[in-house]
Amino acid sequence: MKTETIEQVGGAANKVTLAGAGMTGWGWLASNEFLGLVGALVAVGGLVVTWYYKREANKRLIEEHKWRVVRLRRGLDSDTDLGELGAEE
């Protein structure tokens, strides 16, 4: 065989291989398995985002509680309408 013929056959085979790989990729993207995988990834992403923001909210609430306790101990805040114990009316 001539060198040119071998190169042409090799080039055609390369194009057929790329077309087959492209069709396989397109078929996978159009399949239910791909959609299921995307759904699972979105669900995991949502779980991570929810976990992060809940953790931040809990940190904020803990800090607010600490400051509230400090203010209560210093007598700057009151939890009730009642006056101090032993105070005259």
C-alpha positions in Angstrom: 0.0 0.0 0.0 1.1 3.5 -0.6 1.9 5.8 2.3 -0.7 8.3 1.1 -3.5 5.6 1.2 -2.4 4.5 4.7 -2.5 8.1 5.9 -6.0 8.6 4.4 -7.4 5.5 6.0 -5.8 6.5 9.3 -7.3 10.0 9.1 -10.8 8.5 8.2 -10.5 6.1 11.1 -9.6 8.9 13.4 -12.7 10.9 12.3 -14.9 7.8 12.8 -13.5 7.3 16.3 -14.2 10.9 17.2 -17.7 10.8 15.8 -18.4 7.6 17.7 -17.1 9.1 20.9 -19.2 12.3 20.3 -22.3 10.2 19.7 -21.6 8.2 22.8 -21.2 11.4 24.9 -24.4 12.8 23.4 -26.3 9.6 24.1 -25.1 9.6 27.7 -26.1 13.3 28.1 -29.6 12.5 26.8 -30.0 9.4 29.0 -31.9 9.1 32.3 -28.7 8.2 34.1 -27.1 11.5 33.3 -30.3 13.4 34.6 -30.3 11.3 37.7 -26.6 12.1 38.3 -27.3 15.8 37.8 -30.2 15.6 40.2 -28.1 13.9 42.8 -25.3 16.5 42.5 -27.8 19.3 42.8 -29.2 17.6 46.0 -25.8 17.2 47.5 -25.0 20.9 46.6 -28.2 22.0 48.3 -27.3 19.9 51.4 -23.9 21.5 51.7 -25.2 25.1 51.3 -28.0 24.4 53.9 -25.5 22.9 56.3 -23.1 25.8 56.0 -25.8 28.5 56.6 -27.4 26.6 59.4 -24.0 26.3 61.1 -23.4 30.1 60.7 -26.8 30.8 62.1 -26.1 28.6 65.1 -22.8 30.4 65.7 -24.6 33.7 65.6 -27.3 32.5 68.1 -24.7 31.2 70.5 -22.9 34.5 70.4 -26.2 36.4 71.0 -27.0 34.1 73.9 -23.5 34.7 75.5 -24.0 38.5 75.3 -27.5 38.2 76.7 -26.2 36.2 79.6 -23.5 38.8 80.2 -26.1 41.6 80.2 -28.4 39.7 82.5 -25.6 39.1 85.0 -24.6 42.8 85.0 -28.3 43.8 85.5 -28.5 45.6 82.2 -31.3 43.4 80.9 -34.3 41.8 82.5 -36.3 38.8 81.5 -39.4 39.6 83.4 -41.7 42.5 84.3 -41.1 41.9 88.0 -38.9 44.1 90.0 -35.8 43.1 91.8 -36.1 40.8 94.8 -36.4 42.8 98.0 -37.2 46.0 96.3 -39.8 48.1 98.0 -42.9 49.1 96.1 
